[in-house]
């Protein structure tokens, strides 16, 4: 299975006890199996695994939100352009940029009772789907569609449903 090509920059705060590059590539491959419109190595994604300060600054600049967030996605193609690129497998394209915040990821993983690796994998899948043109903020139907794609992608990697509610 082909997946978008990831160019990855990892801030030292993420540590070297996990192969973050391999984790991101596995997430991209699983996402491409569920969202075949991005299953093209000619599509390029820039992934930055950053610290909270960098994500905070970008979130403030681009979204007017004065705080860090778990993942920011900056699509370079509209949903229609992604579908056109998928139909023309030779057409290269910059799918977009994703930035993950280390501290937020660590805190959320602890709150969810999952490993940082598991949560980071979920955030990469989530970000890739945003770059493909999915947007949970457009409404309930869109949120459900995106969450279902996330569940399916994560299940391919043996990761449990991150949206399951525990009793």
Rosetta blueprint (number, residue, H / E / L):
1 X L
2 X L
3 X L
4 X L
5 X E
6 X E
7 X E
8 X E
9 X E
10 X E
11 X L
12 X H
13 X H
14 X H
15 X L
16 X L
17 X L
18 X L
19 X L
20 X H
21 X H
22 X H
23 X H
24 X H
25 X H
26 X H
27 X H
28 X H
29 X H
30 X H
31 X H
32 X H
33 X H
34 X H
35 X L
36 X H
37 X H
38 X H
39 X L
40 X L
41 X L
42 X L
43 X E
44 X E
45 X E
46 X E
47 X E
48 X E
49 X E
50 X E
51 X L
52 X H
53 X H
54 X H
55 X H
56 X H
57 X H
58 X H
59 X H
60 X H
61 X H
62 X H
63 X H
64 X L
65 X L
66 X L
67 X L
68 X L
69 X L
70 X L
71 X E
72 X E
73 X E
74 X E
75 X E
76 X L
77 X L
78 X L
79 X H
80 X H
81 X H
82 X H
83 X H
84 X H
85 X H
86 X H
87 X H
88 X L
89 X L
90 X L
91 X L
92 X L
93 X E
94 X E
95 X E
96 X E
97 X E
98 X E
99 X E
100 X E
101 X E
102 X H
103 X H
104 X H
105 X H
106 X H
107 X H
108 X H
109 X H
110 X H
111 X H
112 X H
113 X L
114 X L
115 X L
116 X H
117 X H
118 X H
119 X H
120 X H
121 X H
122 X H
123 X H
124 X H
125 X H
126 X H
127 X H
128 X H
129 X H
130 X H
131 X H
132 X L
133 X L
134 X L
135 X L
136 X H
137 X H
138 X H
139 X L
140 X H
141 X H
142 X H
143 X H
144 X H
145 X H
146 X H
147 X H
148 X H
149 X H
150 X H
151 X H
152 X H
153 X H
154 X H
155 X H
156 X H
157 X L
158 X L
159 X L
160 X L
161 X L
162 X L
163 X L
164 X L
165 X L
166 X L
167 X L
